[in-house]
Amino acid sequence: MSELVPIVVDLNKAKNNTVNESWLSMFGGAIEMMLKRMFHTTEPLEDVRYSVRGTPSQIASFGDALAGEKRYMEAFMNYGLNDPRSFSTRHDLEKAVANFERETDLKWPFT
């Protein structure tokens, strides 16, 4: 069996003016797969390796936004969308996404 090629997410793409539709699709797909792994879905997931490149602040903002997505998804699955806990985690996610977008000049693919 051959090894899978690692997925590389380069957060400097927008600053280098090298973002295209293909890269944006890969970016959204990579985040989707990362979130599935965070939730330990029952469907079999391939053993894909990820690499995130960028400045320390870009990588930190990416991690904060990804963790915010997970917390928000957990809150609305556990409490529903109209619960104050879900509203609170949504607000935290929006702040994390705004920081990510400011740091990278990339749009967060899920909002």
N, C-alpha and C positions, 0 to 999 in steps of 0.2 A: 504494500500500500504506500502511495506517495504522500509526502507531508503537504499539508495545506500551506499556502503562502500567507504570511501574517498580514493583517489589515493594518495599514498605517494611516492614522488620522493626523494630518499636519495642520495645526491651527494657524499657521502663518500663510496659508493659501490666499486669503483675502488681501492681506497686506502686500503679497507678491503679485496680485492681480492674475492669479492662475486658477480661480474657481470657475468651473463649468458645470453643466447639468449632470454629467457623469459623476463628477466628484461629489456634488450635492446629494445625489442618489446614494452613493457609497456611504457618505457621512450619516445620512438618515438611517440607512440599513445597519450600519455599525452600532449606532446608539440603540436601535431597536433590539439587536442581538444582545448587547450588553445588559439592557433592562430585562430581557427574558432570562438571562443567566442569574441576575439578581433575585428574580422571583422563583428560581428553580422550577421552571415549567416542566411538565411531565413529558412533553414531546422530546425526542432525542435531539440533542444539539451537537453539531460537529465540534471537534476540539480545535477551535479557531483561536489564534493568538492575536492580541491587539497591541499596538504601539501608538502612543499619543506623543506628538512632537509639538514643541512650542516653548515659549518663555515660561519660567516658573509661575508667573501670575496667570498666564493663559491656561496652563494645565490645572492650576488650582481652581480657576473659575469653571473649567469644564467639569471637574470632579464635583464641585458644588452644585452645578446645574443638574448633572446626572443623579446625584444623591437626592436633590430636591424633587426630581421626577419620581423617584422611587417612593419617597415619603408621601408625596401627594397621592400617588396611585394607591398606596396602602391605606391612607386616610379615607379616600372616597370608597374603596372597597369595603372597609370595616364600618364606616359610619354613614355613608351616603354623601351625596353632593351638597345637601343643604345643612349639614352639621357645621357648627362653628369651628371644629377641629379641622375639617376639610378646607374651610375658608382660610384659616390661618396658614395651613401648609401651602395652599395655592398662592397666598400672598408672599410667603417665603420663596417659593419657586419662581415667581415673577421677578423678585429682586435678584435671585441668582442668575436667571436668564438674562436680565438687563445687564448685569455685570459681565457675563460671558460675551454678550454681543458687543459691549463697549471694549473689552479686552482684545477681541479677535476680529472685529468687523464682519463676523459671520452671523447669519440668522440661525437661531435655535430652531431645529426642524419640527418641534412639537410645542404648540402653544394653544 
